[in-house]
Amino acid sequence: MQYTLEHAAQALEIMQRLLPHVPPRPEYIELVSILQKPERWKEAHAHFNKIRVNITLPNGSHKWSKPEDIFTCLAENAAKTAYNCSGEPAPFDIDSFERLLRCEKQFLEAKHKNG
């Protein structure tokens, strides 16, 4: 998959639309800031690690049991997408954007189910 500006724009739109539905975290706010500026997309690699270390691992979010957990996975893949759009070497998995879209769908389904 060839990552384009549109992939990052869609990742930004998803993050901005769903962010009000989860507890605020500075890591998520900063990711939105990174996604807003193409010259910052290369920072998304380190930011992915920050999300993983500060949120995913301590909270056991890999279990995907609550919408907040799913959002963490969504944020990780939004960061991967931003980095892949940067054109920097050593991109993340080629399917990071598709995973982002799957997480979005799962998040919306979980929010609908849980009210």
PyMOL commands that place a pseudoatom at each C-alpha (Angstrom):
pseudoatom trace, name=CA, resn=MET, resi=1, chain=A, elem=C, hetatm=0, pos=[0.000, 0.000, 0.000]
pseudoatom trace, name=CA, resn=GLN, resi=2, chain=A, elem=C, hetatm=0, pos=[1.266, 3.445, -0.901]
pseudoatom trace, name=CA, resn=TYR, resi=3, chain=A, elem=C, hetatm=0, pos=[0.513, 5.873, 1.929]
pseudoatom trace, name=CA, resn=THR, resi=4, chain=A, elem=C, hetatm=0, pos=[-0.704, 9.328, 0.858]
pseudoatom trace, name=CA, resn=LEU, resi=5, chain=A, elem=C, hetatm=0, pos=[-1.791, 12.626, 2.368]
pseudoatom trace, name=CA, resn=GLU, resi=6, chain=A, elem=C, hetatm=0, pos=[-5.364, 11.344, 2.281]
pseudoatom trace, name=CA, resn=HIS, resi=7, chain=A, elem=C, hetatm=0, pos=[-4.529, 8.508, 4.686]
pseudoatom trace, name=CA, resn=ALA, resi=8, chain=A, elem=C, hetatm=0, pos=[-3.191, 10.948, 7.268]
pseudoatom trace, name=CA, resn=ALA, resi=9, chain=A, elem=C, hetatm=0, pos=[-6.144, 13.284, 6.708]
pseudoatom trace, name=CA, resn=GLN, resi=10, chain=A, elem=C, hetatm=0, pos=[-8.565, 10.432, 7.314]
pseudoatom trace, name=CA, resn=ALA, resi=11, chain=A, elem=C, hetatm=0, pos=[-6.649, 9.346, 10.438]
pseudoatom trace, name=CA, resn=LEU, resi=12, chain=A, elem=C, hetatm=0, pos=[-6.902, 12.928, 11.730]
pseudoatom trace, name=CA, resn=GLU, resi=13, chain=A, elem=C, hetatm=0, pos=[-10.621, 13.083, 11.010]
pseudoatom trace, name=CA, resn=ILE, resi=14, chain=A, elem=C, hetatm=0, pos=[-11.250, 9.800, 12.834]
pseudoatom trace, name=CA, resn=MET, resi=15, chain=A, elem=C, hetatm=0, pos=[-9.213, 10.877, 15.854]
pseudoatom trace, name=CA, resn=GLN, resi=16, chain=A, elem=C, hetatm=0, pos=[-10.948, 14.262, 16.083]
pseudoatom trace, name=CA, resn=ARG, resi=17, chain=A, elem=C, hetatm=0, pos=[-14.414, 12.755, 15.695]
pseudoatom trace, name=CA, resn=LEU, resi=18, chain=A, elem=C, hetatm=0, pos=[-13.982, 9.981, 18.269]
pseudoatom trace, name=CA, resn=LEU, resi=19, chain=A, elem=C, hetatm=0, pos=[-11.728, 11.705, 20.806]
pseudoatom trace, name=CA, resn=PRO, resi=20, chain=A, elem=C, hetatm=0, pos=[-14.641, 13.383, 22.669]
pseudoatom trace, name=CA, resn=HIS, resi=21, chain=A, elem=C, hetatm=0, pos=[-16.003, 9.901, 23.461]
pseudoatom trace, name=CA, resn=VAL, resi=22, chain=A, elem=C, hetatm=0, pos=[-13.021, 8.721, 25.536]
pseudoatom trace, name=CA, resn=PRO, resi=23, chain=A, elem=C, hetatm=0, pos=[-11.333, 10.002, 28.686]
pseudoatom trace, name=CA, resn=PRO, resi=24, chain=A, elem=C, hetatm=0, pos=[-8.890, 12.777, 27.788]
pseudoatom trace, name=CA, resn=ARG, resi=25, chain=A, elem=C, hetatm=0, pos=[-5.245, 11.784, 27.548]
pseudoatom trace, name=CA, resn=PRO, resi=26, chain=A, elem=C, hetatm=0, pos=[-2.366, 14.116, 26.632]
pseudoatom trace, name=CA, resn=GLU, resi=27, chain=A, elem=C, hetatm=0, pos=[-0.997, 11.418, 24.322]
pseudoatom trace, name=CA, resn=TYR, resi=28, chain=A, elem=C, hetatm=0, pos=[-4.160, 11.557, 22.212]
pseudoatom trace, name=CA, resn=ILE, resi=29, chain=A, elem=C, hetatm=0, pos=[-4.195, 15.363, 22.091]
pseudoatom trace, name=CA, resn=GLU, resi=30, chain=A, elem=C, hetatm=0, pos=[-0.554, 15.403, 21.002]
pseudoatom trace, name=CA, resn=LEU, resi=31, chain=A, elem=C, hetatm=0, pos=[-1.248, 12.797, 18.311]
pseudoatom trace, name=CA, resn=VAL, resi=32, chain=A, elem=C, hetatm=0, pos=[-3.939, 15.054, 16.854]
pseudoatom trace, name=CA, resn=SER, resi=33, chain=A, elem=C, hetatm=0, pos=[-1.390, 17.897, 16.809]
pseudoatom trace, name=CA, resn=ILE, resi=34, chain=A, elem=C, hetatm=0, pos=[1.098, 15.672, 14.993]
pseudoatom trace, name=CA, resn=LEU, resi=35, chain=A, elem=C, hetatm=0, pos=[-1.509, 14.581, 12.448]
pseudoatom trace, name=CA, resn=GLN, resi=36, chain=A, elem=C, hetatm=0, pos=[-2.437, 18.213, 11.730]
pseudoatom trace, name=CA, resn=LYS, resi=37, chain=A, elem=C, hetatm=0, pos=[1.043, 19.102, 10.459]
pseudoatom trace, name=CA, resn=PRO, resi=38, chain=A, elem=C, hetatm=0, pos=[2.716, 16.984, 7.757]
pseudoatom trace, name=CA, resn=GLU, resi=39, chain=A, elem=C, hetatm=0, pos=[6.143, 18.235, 8.812]
pseudoatom trace, name=CA, resn=ARG, resi=40, chain=A, elem=C, hetatm=0, pos=[5.532, 16.550, 12.193]
pseudoatom trace, name=CA, resn=TRP, resi=41, chain=A, elem=C, hetatm=0, pos=[4.423, 13.147, 10.888]
pseudoatom trace, name=CA, resn=LYS, resi=42, chain=A, elem=C, hetatm=0, pos=[7.925, 11.742, 11.386]
pseudoatom trace, name=CA, resn=GLU, resi=43, chain=A, elem=C, hetatm=0, pos=[7.410, 12.316, 15.140]
pseudoatom trace, name=CA, resn=ALA, resi=44, chain=A, elem=C, hetatm=0, pos=[4.599, 9.762, 15.081]
pseudoatom trace, name=CA, resn=HIS, resi=45, chain=A, elem=C, hetatm=0, pos=[7.014, 6.831, 15.394]
pseudoatom trace, name=CA, resn=ALA, resi=46, chain=A, elem=C, hetatm=0, pos=[8.175, 7.969, 18.835]
pseudoatom trace, name=CA, resn=HIS, resi=47, chain=A, elem=C, hetatm=0, pos=[4.618, 8.961, 19.687]
pseudoatom trace, name=CA, resn=PHE, resi=48, chain=A, elem=C, hetatm=0, pos=[3.376, 5.446, 18.914]
pseudoatom trace, name=CA, resn=ASN, resi=49, chain=A, elem=C, hetatm=0, pos=[5.876, 4.198, 21.497]
pseudoatom trace, name=CA, resn=LYS, resi=50, chain=A, elem=C, hetatm=0, pos=[4.607, 6.769, 24.006]
pseudoatom trace, name=CA, resn=ILE, resi=51, chain=A, elem=C, hetatm=0, pos=[1.024, 5.558, 23.562]
pseudoatom trace, name=CA, resn=ARG, resi=52, chain=A, elem=C, hetatm=0, pos=[2.122, 1.929, 23.864]
pseudoatom trace, name=CA, resn=VAL, resi=53, chain=A, elem=C, hetatm=0, pos=[4.218, 2.508, 27.010]
pseudoatom trace, name=CA, resn=ASN, resi=54, chain=A, elem=C, hetatm=0, pos=[1.949, 5.031, 28.776]
pseudoatom trace, name=CA, resn=ILE, resi=55, chain=A, elem=C, hetatm=0, pos=[-1.500, 3.664, 27.923]
pseudoatom trace, name=CA, resn=THR, resi=56, chain=A, elem=C, hetatm=0, pos=[-1.634, 0.286, 26.200]
pseudoatom trace, name=CA, resn=LEU, resi=57, chain=A, elem=C, hetatm=0, pos=[0.732, -1.733, 28.365]
pseudoatom trace, name=CA, resn=PRO, resi=58, chain=A, elem=C, hetatm=0, pos=[-0.188, -0.332, 31.813]
pseudoatom trace, name=CA, resn=ASN, resi=59, chain=A, elem=C, hetatm=0, pos=[-3.927, -0.613, 31.137]
pseudoatom trace, name=CA, resn=GLY, resi=60, chain=A, elem=C, hetatm=0, pos=[-3.864, -3.970, 29.416]
pseudoatom trace, name=CA, resn=SER, resi=61, chain=A, elem=C, hetatm=0, pos=[-5.678, -2.280, 26.527]
pseudoatom trace, name=CA, resn=HIS, resi=62, chain=A, elem=C, hetatm=0, pos=[-4.672, -5.111, 24.241]
pseudoatom trace, name=CA, resn=LYS, resi=63, chain=A, elem=C, hetatm=0, pos=[-7.710, -6.965, 25.622]
pseudoatom trace, name=CA, resn=TRP, resi=64, chain=A, elem=C, hetatm=0, pos=[-10.084, -4.738, 23.612]
pseudoatom trace, name=CA, resn=SER, resi=65, chain=A, elem=C, hetatm=0, pos=[-12.903, -5.179, 26.108]
pseudoatom trace, name=CA, resn=LYS, resi=66, chain=A, elem=C, hetatm=0, pos=[-14.104, -1.560, 26.382]
pseudoatom trace, name=CA, resn=PRO, resi=67, chain=A, elem=C, hetatm=0, pos=[-14.453, 1.304, 23.888]
pseudoatom trace, name=CA, resn=GLU, resi=68, chain=A, elem=C, hetatm=0, pos=[-11.531, 3.054, 25.610]
pseudoatom trace, name=CA, resn=ASP, resi=69, chain=A, elem=C, hetatm=0, pos=[-9.334, 0.009, 24.940]
pseudoatom trace, name=CA, resn=ILE, resi=70, chain=A, elem=C, hetatm=0, pos=[-10.348, -0.063, 21.298]
pseudoatom trace, name=CA, resn=PHE, resi=71, chain=A, elem=C, hetatm=0, pos=[-9.599, 3.653, 21.031]
pseudoatom trace, name=CA, resn=THR, resi=72, chain=A, elem=C, hetatm=0, pos=[-6.079, 3.022, 22.276]
pseudoatom trace, name=CA, resn=CYS, resi=73, chain=A, elem=C, hetatm=0, pos=[-5.549, 0.565, 19.427]
pseudoatom trace, name=CA, resn=LEU, resi=74, chain=A, elem=C, hetatm=0, pos=[-7.081, 3.106, 17.054]
pseudoatom trace, name=CA, resn=ALA, resi=75, chain=A, elem=C, hetatm=0, pos=[-4.640, 5.775, 18.284]
pseudoatom trace, name=CA, resn=GLU, resi=76, chain=A, elem=C, hetatm=0, pos=[-1.680, 3.439, 17.886]
pseudoatom trace, name=CA, resn=ASN, resi=77, chain=A, elem=C, hetatm=0, pos=[-2.665, 2.775, 14.278]
pseudoatom trace, name=CA, resn=ALA, resi=78, chain=A, elem=C, hetatm=0, pos=[-3.302, 6.472, 13.619]
pseudoatom trace, name=CA, resn=ALA, resi=79, chain=A, elem=C, hetatm=0, pos=[0.265, 7.132, 14.791]
pseudoatom trace, name=CA, resn=LYS, resi=80, chain=A, elem=C, hetatm=0, pos=[1.567, 4.341, 12.564]
pseudoatom trace, name=CA, resn=THR, resi=81, chain=A, elem=C, hetatm=0, pos=[-0.387, 5.782, 9.630]
pseudoatom trace, name=CA, resn=ALA, resi=82, chain=A, elem=C, hetatm=0, pos=[1.027, 9.270, 10.212]
pseudoatom trace, name=CA, resn=TYR, resi=83, chain=A, elem=C, hetatm=0, pos=[4.567, 7.920, 10.319]
pseudoatom trace, name=CA, resn=ASN, resi=84, chain=A, elem=C, hetatm=0, pos=[4.022, 5.827, 7.194]
pseudoatom trace, name=CA, resn=CYS, resi=85, chain=A, elem=C, hetatm=0, pos=[2.737, 8.964, 5.427]
pseudoatom trace, name=CA, resn=SER, resi=86, chain=A, elem=C, hetatm=0, pos=[5.910, 10.826, 6.374]
pseudoatom trace, name=CA, resn=GLY, resi=87, chain=A, elem=C, hetatm=0, pos=[8.027, 8.889, 3.903]
pseudoatom trace, name=CA, resn=GLU, resi=88, chain=A, elem=C, hetatm=0, pos=[10.661, 8.269, 6.567]
pseudoatom trace, name=CA, resn=PRO, resi=89, chain=A, elem=C, hetatm=0, pos=[12.612, 4.988, 6.492]
pseudoatom trace, name=CA, resn=ALA, resi=90, chain=A, elem=C, hetatm=0, pos=[11.504, 1.844, 8.318]
pseudoatom trace, name=CA, resn=PRO, resi=91, chain=A, elem=C, hetatm=0, pos=[7.730, 2.313, 8.069]
pseudoatom trace, name=CA, resn=PHE, resi=92, chain=A, elem=C, hetatm=0, pos=[5.299, 0.450, 10.276]
pseudoatom trace, name=CA, resn=ASP, resi=93, chain=A, elem=C, hetatm=0, pos=[3.210, -2.452, 9.009]
pseudoatom trace, name=CA, resn=ILE, resi=94, chain=A, elem=C, hetatm=0, pos=[1.758, -1.897, 5.557]
pseudoatom trace, name=CA, resn=ASP, resi=95, chain=A, elem=C, hetatm=0, pos=[-1.764, -2.585, 6.873]
pseudoatom trace, name=CA, resn=SER, resi=96, chain=A, elem=C, hetatm=0, pos=[-1.732, -0.019, 9.714]
pseudoatom trace, name=CA, resn=PHE, resi=97, chain=A, elem=C, hetatm=0, pos=[-4.324, 2.144, 7.948]
pseudoatom trace, name=CA, resn=GLU, resi=98, chain=A, elem=C, hetatm=0, pos=[-6.648, -0.825, 7.401]
pseudoatom trace, name=CA, resn=ARG, resi=99, chain=A, elem=C, hetatm=0, pos=[-6.291, -1.689, 11.094]
pseudoatom trace, name=CA, resn=LEU, resi=100, chain=A, elem=C, hetatm=0, pos=[-7.167, 1.905, 11.942]
pseudoatom trace, name=CA, resn=LEU, resi=101, chain=A, elem=C, hetatm=0, pos=[-10.398, 1.564, 9.959]
pseudoatom trace, name=CA, resn=ARG, resi=102, chain=A, elem=C, hetatm=0, pos=[-11.215, -1.777, 11.636]
pseudoatom trace, name=CA, resn=CYS, resi=103, chain=A, elem=C, hetatm=0, pos=[-10.640, -0.195, 15.054]
pseudoatom trace, name=CA, resn=GLU, resi=104, chain=A, elem=C, hetatm=0, pos=[-12.915, 2.696, 14.125]
pseudoatom trace, name=CA, resn=LYS, resi=105, chain=A, elem=C, hetatm=0, pos=[-15.688, 0.253, 13.195]
pseudoatom trace, name=CA, resn=GLN, resi=106, chain=A, elem=C, hetatm=0, pos=[-15.196, -1.783, 16.386]
pseudoatom trace, name=CA, resn=PHE, resi=107, chain=A, elem=C, hetatm=0, pos=[-15.147, 1.371, 18.505]
pseudoatom trace, name=CA, resn=LEU, resi=108, chain=A, elem=C, hetatm=0, pos=[-18.423, 2.618, 17.008]
pseudoatom trace, name=CA, resn=GLU, resi=109, chain=A, elem=C, hetatm=0, pos=[-20.054, -0.786, 17.476]
pseudoatom trace, name=CA, resn=ALA, resi=110, chain=A, elem=C, hetatm=0, pos=[-18.892, -0.956, 21.101]
pseudoatom trace, name=CA, resn=LYS, resi=111, chain=A, elem=C, hetatm=0, pos=[-20.094, 2.606, 21.826]
pseudoatom trace, name=CA, resn=HIS, resi=112, chain=A, elem=C, hetatm=0, pos=[-23.481, 1.800, 20.303]
pseudoatom trace, name=CA, resn=LYS, resi=113, chain=A, elem=C, hetatm=0, pos=[-23.750, -1.433, 22.292]
pseudoatom trace, name=CA, resn=ASN, resi=114, chain=A, elem=C, hetatm=0, pos=[-22.660, 0.172, 25.574]
pseudoatom trace, name=CA, resn=GLY, resi=115, chain=A, elem=C, hetatm=0, pos=[-24.693, 3.334, 25.102]
for i in range(1, 115): cmd.bond("trace and resi %d" % i, "trace and resi %d" % (i + 1))
show_as sticks, trace
zoom trace
